[in-house]
Structures are given as C-alpha cells and as structure tokens.
Amino acid sequence: MTWLTAVLRRPPISWWDIADIAVVSLIIYEMLMLIRGTRAVQMALGGGIVVGLFYLSGWSHLETVNFLIRNFVGYVVFAAIVLFQADIRRALAHLGRAPVFRYIASEESAEESIEELIVAAGLLAAKRIGAIVAIERQVGLRNYIEGGIPLDGVLTYDLLVSIFQQTSPLHDGAVIVQGDRVAAAACFLPLTVNPRLSRELGSRHRAAIGVTEENDAVAITVSEETGTISLVMNGAIERNIEPDQLRLRLASLILRRRTMERAREAGYSALG
C-alpha cells in the first residue's frame, strides 16, 4: 500500500499541469498524423520495440541485450536522420504552415504568389492558352474546390502553365488559389446571368464574373482567342490589362487585405 499512499499524497493538479499535458498530447498527435502512411510508421514501430526491449532487459537482467541497446541506439538515431530526411523536411514544412506561424512571412509569401501569377498569366497569354484562376480572399471557395480535383500544391507558374495546357486533363475548368497554394483544378464556377455583358465574352470570362458576383474572390482570365489578360472583381471585368498593371492591382487587393486582417486581429488582442 506504500505506492497507493504516495499517489494520494501527490500535490494537486494545477492549470499549468493540464496545459503541459495538452501540449504534449498535441505534439504526439501531430507526429502521428505526419508519419501516417509513410515509411516512418515502420520506423516508429521498430523504435517502440527497441524501447520495450531496453526496459525488459533491465527488468529481467539481460545484461548483453541491455548493453547492445545502450551502445547502438545512438547510431540508429543518426541512421534514421539520413534515411528519413525527406520525411523530416516534410514535417518541418508542415510545422511552418501551422496557424500560429501563418502571419510571420505572410506578406513576403503573398508577393511571391502574385509574381508567380503574373509570370503564368504572361506565358499563357503569349501562347494564347485560355485560363481562369480564382483567388480566394475572405469568403471561402470550398464548395467550388470540392467540385474540382484537389491538388494542394505550392503555387508556381510552372504548375499553372502545365495545368492549362490543352493536353492536360485538368485544363477544362478553373484553378482556385488559397494563399500560396493551388487548392484545386478543373473547378466549375457559376456563370453570370448579367444580360448587359458583351457578347464577345465567352464562358471563361462569364464564369469569372459569376464567381466574383457571389463572393469577394478575385479572378484572372486569359483569352484563348485574343491572348489578352483580364482581371475580374465584384462582378466587374477589366479587359486587356498589362502584366505590370495586374501586379499593382493584385498587390492592392491581396496585400492590403492581409494588412487589414493583421491590424484587426491586433486590435482584438488589445481589447482582450
């Protein structure tokens, strides 16, 4: 009964203890989610077996087994770092995209994303390849993303150009961008029913106008017939826009919004 008495005499659990347990639980959960479906699962199982053998050998006085584990476990750790460096990089990148860090490099990331969009639009326009890209802002575009092909890839001009090639199975539809990620491709957007639009506008431009009529998204279109770039917002279209003009317009729409969001959150924190 000595152990029971020792347990009952433990100091009361404080809020800091609960927070400590919650943080450790969250770290373990995130680690398990990161290694799920990868080779690291087998590595984790093997590590668990080695730890079990270590304690079992100490309890049952298997001195040779205990000696081998104590002396070779360090080398195994280094070998695991070398063998699973790709998984480690992926885990660190996932950690860097966590919500708590989302505003650390948000402005720089937005500028890079805008530049990738500008380069992609210029290349597609030069080759007269039709394209439509919807950029999510405050109102989510999840219902359209779920109707397309999920990608969740890093936003690069190479990816955008390859998607809209005629030989690509994803070229028919819109690409939806969330932050610095290409959320989905081959997404179908609602067509506008505005009767006052020019008859020259095809379904691609009408879809861009339609999605911006329903929310605050920004859409970029490239005409397959004329090779011109258009910017659409709030149901209004700016046609024949030059890349430099597009860069300034996107910067004012995206960077300003993120700056306002950070200022709003800072105000809420001060009030709290």
Rosetta blueprint (number, residue, H / E / L):
1 M L
2 T H
3 W H
4 L H
5 T H
6 A H
7 V H
8 L H
9 R L
10 R L
11 P L
12 P L
13 I L
14 S L
15 W H
16 W H
17 D H
18 I H
19 A H
20 D H
21 I H
22 A H
23 V H
24 V H
25 S H
26 L H
27 I H
28 I H
29 Y H
30 E H
31 M H
32 L H
33 M H
34 L H
35 I H
36 R L
37 G L
38 T L
39 R L
40 A H
41 V H
42 Q H
43 M H
44 A H
45 L H
46 G H
47 G H
48 G H
49 I H
50 V H
51 V H
52 G H
53 L H
54 F H
55 Y H
56 L H
57 S H
58 G H
59 W H
60 S L
61 H L
62 L L
63 E H
64 T H
65 V H
66 N H
67 F H
68 L H
69 I H
70 R H
71 N H
72 F H
73 V H
74 G H
75 Y H
76 V H
77 V H
78 F H
79 A H
80 A H
81 I H
82 V H
83 L H
84 F L
85 Q H
86 A H
87 D H
88 I H
89 R H
90 R H
91 A H
92 L H
93 A H
94 H H
95 L H
96 G H
97 R L
98 A L
99 P H
100 V H
101 F H
102 R L
103 Y L
104 I L
105 A L
106 S H
107 E H
108 E H
109 S H
110 A H
111 E H
112 E H
113 S H
114 I H
115 E H
116 E H
117 L H
118 I H
119 V H
120 A H
121 A H
122 G H
123 L H
124 L H
125 A H
126 A H
127 K L
128 R L
129 I L
130 G L
131 A E
132 I E
133 V E
134 A E
135 I E
136 E L
137 R L
138 Q L
139 V L
140 G L
141 L L
142 R H
143 N H
144 Y H
145 I H
146 E H
147 G L
148 G L
149 I E
150 P E
151 L E
152 D E
153 G E
154 V E
155 L L
156 T L
157 Y H
158 D H
159 L H
160 L H
161 V H
162 S H
163 I H
164 F L
165 Q L
166 Q L
167 T L
168 S L
169 P L
170 L L
171 H L
172 D L
173 G L
174 A E
175 V E
176 I E
177 V E
178 Q E
179 G L
180 D L
181 R E
182 V E
183 A E
184 A E
185 A E
186 A E
187 C E
188 F L
189 L L
190 P L
191 L L
192 T L
193 V L
194 N L
195 P L
196 R L
197 L L
198 S L
199 R L
200 E L
201 L L
202 G L
203 S H
204 R H
205 H H
206 R H
207 A H
208 A H
209 I H
210 G H
211 V H
212 T H
213 E H
214 E H
215 N L
216 D L
217 A L
218 V E
219 A E
220 I E
221 T E
222 V E
223 S L
224 E L
225 E L
226 T L
227 G L
228 T L
229 I E
230 S E
231 L E
232 V E
233 M E
234 N L
235 G L
236 A E
237 I E
238 E E
239 R L
240 N L
241 I L
242 E L
243 P H
244 D H
245 Q H
246 L H
247 R H
248 L H
249 R H
250 L H
251 A H
252 S H
253 L H
254 I H
255 L H
256 R H
257 R H
258 R H
259 T H
260 M H
261 E H
262 R H
263 A H
264 R H
265 E H
266 A H
267 G H
268 Y H
269 S H
270 A H
271 L H
272 G L
